[in-house]
Amino acid sequence: KAFRPSICILICTSLSGTLEMALPPSISVELVHNFSLIHDDIEDNDKVRRHKPTLWTIWGIPKAIITGNSILVLGNKILNKMLDNGSSKNDLYKSQKILTESYLKMMEGQFLDISFEKERKISEDKYLKMISLKTGALIECSVILGAIASKANLNNESYKRISSFGKNIGLLFQIRDDLLGVWGTDKTGKPVGADIKRKKKSLPIILTLNSSNISASKKVNQIMLKQRLSKQDVVDVMDVMSTLKIKEKCENISKKYQNNIEKIVSKLPIEKERKVIFNEISEFLIKREN
């Protein structure tokens, strides 16, 4: 999808930077993202991603792990090319520090996501913290690195706003992913109810299990405790979700983050024409189908 490098480039060029200045950090975050996908597929035992076999199913787990590790190192290494495009050593050091901290947060988020599988009930706040780490951290990193690469003279308040923009974009991105994981389309490469079948503790499941409708949440909890879920189990869970209007609740939460993004964008130190593009991104994220 190349979303992370695209938004890194957009931030950099919107702050009067150039494409050349944005390329090292944008390529870097995309490599780090792909490292995480290779390892996530192994950890989640996923055999297909984006309609194609995952790397570990083709090369085996040992080679896939080594490949992922190598891509992470390349992601770190390519960031050094910022010096070739006029960045100072101090800006490079800041960028390296932010990138390292971001993928450590991403790993922490993945650990939490895996640990959720054995927890019967997870609060919405706990879930939001997890996705802010697993998905949000690298997207937030993308926009900050784009701002640094632009060499724009920004104060701390502007950096905080750019960081907050990235954080909210990350949350919106993942919540939409969770929606597609249950109410998917052919474009997603996932069948309807895919995340339910995997017993994944995504936002729709968490909202269902935490519902004030005790009988409904109890029914879903009993289904999720099964070793394997049948097609009928998936249908039953989706029927409960429909009754509880879970899809609408997820969409309302998405809308909250979209509103946050629009407020932040209005205060970013960029031209008015560019602000329209930034708002179009949030509109795209809330409606995307893949």
Number of C-alpha atoms within 10 A of each C-alpha: 8 11 12 24 25 19 21 29 29 22 26 30 21 22 23 14 20 17 16 15 24 27 22 26 34 29 23 25 28 22 22 24 23 15 24 20 16 23 21 16 19 19 13 10 12 16 15 14 15 12 11 9 12 20 23 20 15 11 12 12 17 10 13 21 18 14 18 22 17 14 21 21 15 16 24 20 13 17 22 19 15 22 16 11 16 13 17 14 12 10 17 20 13 13 24 18 11 19 26 15 15 24 23 16 20 23 18 15 22 21 14 18 19 16 11 18 14 10 9 12 15 18 12 14 8 12 18 16 14 22 25 24 26 27 26 27 26 29 30 27 26 32 30 27 30 30 28 25 34 25 18 14 9 12 8 8 10 15 16 12 19 23 22 19 24 25 25 23 25 24 26 27 23 21 24 21 21 20 23 23 26 24 19 20 14 10 13 18 18 20 16 19 20 17 22 23 20 16 19 20 25 23 27 26 26 19 23 25 24 18 16 11 11 11 11 19 22 15 15 20 18 9 19 23 12 11 8 11 15 12 10 9 17 22 15 15 23 23 13 17 22 13 11 18 14 21 18 14 14 18 16 12 14 24 16 13 22 22 14 16 23 18 14 17 22 15 12 18 15 15 12 11 9 17 18 13 14 20 19 13 16 23 14 12 21 21 12 14 17 17
